[in-house]
């Protein structure tokens, strides 16, 4: 190797790096230069001298960085094969670069410092302490040369701690050696860090006090920051004795530094000590001096207005105070010797200052700690905390007001929000979560002091009722009068007050005894609310919430019930302008729905209270129903549901049956009419009746068939409402006395009859006809009959698409603008709601009518010929609700007596079909077909969005199917059963959570229904194939649940039979394919490896084909496989523990375990283990260490 050769290569490398970094370079030249550089790093034998030459100070920063990258590459990938002398040469030169090969601390680029520290850390990871025992001494010597070297030493120590302890990026033995040596030398390391920090801070302060501004000042500051950052990397995991050494000198210094503007953020980071155990010495932070510095630092940072650096510090300081609070809660207990600190009141005051800060983010950061304090068994009784409750509630009254949108300037919070949130939508999502959290904490506070909360709610409510509506943001489109928008100051105040009163009043009723409730005050407030009149729909909605919150007071004074009912009924028919022809605004629709919901809630929660006023309620509803256009179909049915709920209190079967017959008479007359029967039975007639075959000239205003659709909707809504709400008395004695009890099952379970059964079953045939007709609408010949305007009437609604894709709804809904839907949108909404409601009726029919429903003659055949007809043409987005709201509830509620006659005949064909449809859909997606199933313009414009929609639909339908199979077939243990209900509804964010969750497989057993289904060969085959195929579908969550809960119990059922060798190989290969797809996720990998191990252990003795599958795994060690197989086939040799056998098996199949995309093409770094420093010598069995006369034997037990 000659100097000319090195110089020539270096010149070429400089040119290549210049081309790579030059924005004007063409792509071709850049790729050629990149290829040259990479090949040089991989193959050139003179990398070290070239790298050192390029890293010289005379080169540009970019070239120096590349030279150092070459050296890092050599250490990471060639170190194991380098001669010892070359290693020493490289190490000495790198240390020389730190000594005198860099610019001064203020001039040197940060990326040069970073890569230089990385090289040293990579060498330490390979050689220290065994082959480089003086490493710490060398670093100490370097640090004495000046600030530049001291800062680099800090970077090295910090990166070493991160790699070894935080990220653990090296083999176990090397990590253990390095961490234990670090721990042994921690006193020296901490002493070095503290000394460097103290010396540089003292120099810095002296210069500041003399008003000197020089490079030396900035250099000392830079070293101080580096020392604090390094301390923060160690402080979380070192022994507490190092942190509290010398009378907590470190903590004292950190508290002092909170008042140094340049160093305060680093000091606050260090005070976030993460360990919970042995925290007692940290109570020193509640001392006078520490608390004084913390408070003064907060006041200074806050007093200088919004400066980003100060704001970041305030966030860190808030975290410190939260950590102090959780530390206090952890240490203080009824059996603890720790006492409430003397400065607890001062701490609470400072914490409250953060809760009242203009930044919404800071306010929200304090909530969890407030909750912990209010919940604490000792602190919750402390007079200082009890005195803080009114102040906290007062602060909450301000914090609940929804202000601070980043796009606005109507509050001091807005300026801070611009730092914390990218958009109004982000802020809105955050604030909704923050408000819910506040509600929880307020309820905890009111548990301790319910009267104060109620008093404040009363005062605020009275103020809002008398305050004039101000600052209206727009004029009503209908009247020209001023109405509130969701941003109007009047509305945001009403909204906040409503949330506050709802939270504190509900808690008061739960906390106080019945005779302590302030009934008179509550009734006075209710009277004021009932007398308040407004024409603003947004404010009226808040008024209705307050009526509901105060309604429990009516249980003490029932005479006020008629006034409440009259207020609610007036709101059911609320209009901004009476007799208006324009469509209602969204705000008006919401008020009317709110009033209906309030009536239903009242009848559900207080039926005994409402029962004496039943006649009045019934007459009022009949009056409203007599005008067909006054209410929407949903509103009509909501009021009828309320009546049904009250009728449950008759507790008299005949009386309730007669009432329901009278209530449903109009529906029965319409539903059973000859015309309706014709329409519901014939798809073509149905299309014509609802107007879907028309071509509409004015698609907004013209809708000739709207009344026909509303009549069908009214009937279906009513049937659903009655089926859902009509019930027998909960107490068996009352049910028996009322004539509801008809007998007992063989198991002793009582059999009840529902008073709605006769009416509903009378309408059942036409309901099934409607479902059959609706399914048949998706046949190509029927779709062709839709009119030009309605070609897409069966497509998904935009709101459904957004929900599936997880897109947020627009922040500002135009509450004042009339909802002018096109007739196509109304038709889409009609079909979607009708389809869902029909299946809701079938799903509720079993639990509602019980044996009267399950024993309907030929029920299984009727359902198969209606709900399950034409499934091949029904799109995914319609299959999902069918499975979720009809099939699953029916299966789960069906008594075992009807499995053979109803559930098995129905689920068998369904599971077989679902397996086929899953297979087809996954093949389509695997081919990444860009064409869209529904040819709408939006899809044509945005095929990526359509493809995402289809993929997400397949994922959701897959989860729905696996959920149905699991719940139908398996009896899960308590620990895992709870989570299965939510499988189909988890979002992509939950996927990430599940991906890291390593759950051991649950020992699930088949239910009676599962055994019944798996006895049918075709059904069992479909279930097994679906379960094992789903392991390689691109849905992590579905794979994990199927692996842990479904695959093994299903396979166990057929193990005793004669399985074909090909089938056994296919199952095993399916698991290995799953590992290839999902192996990158710890949770999936653990479950799939366990399943593969179970299958191989159980079936390998009978099927040699499994070994042939194993031999196809890439990079498998054949001799290791032979060893594993011989032990498996010879039980006498199986002395190894189950875990070790499983670990051996996992090593065998490593070749098929998938890696994350970022790691698939990454070159592996190999760090060799060095001779272990900490081998434990076992004492010989002959020598009894306890008999050693001088006692040294005992000491040897505790030596490393």
PyMOL commands that set and color helices and strands:
alter all, ss='L'
color gray80, all
select helices_A, chain A and resi 3-21+27-43+47-54+61-81+84-100+110-127+135-143+147-166+172-184+186-209+215-235+240-243+245-257+264-271+280-286+288-303+308-331+344-355+360-365+367-375+379-381+383-399+412-420+424-448+450-466+489-511+514-516+519-531+537-555+558-572+586-605+607-611+614-626+633-650+653-671+674-681+683-690+706-725+732-738+757-776+780-783+788-790+798-805+823-849+851-854+859-864+871-873+876-893+896-926+937-941+943-969+974-980+983-985+988-995+1008-1014+1017-1032+1036-1055+1061-1078+1082-1099+1105-1111+1118-1129+1131-1133+1138-1148+1150-1152+1157-1160+1185-1187+1192-1197
alter helices_A, ss='H'
color red, helices_A
select strands_A, chain A and resi 474-475+482-483+741-744+750-752+970-971+1005-1006
alter strands_A, ss='S'
color yellow, strands_A
deselect
rebuild
show_as cartoon
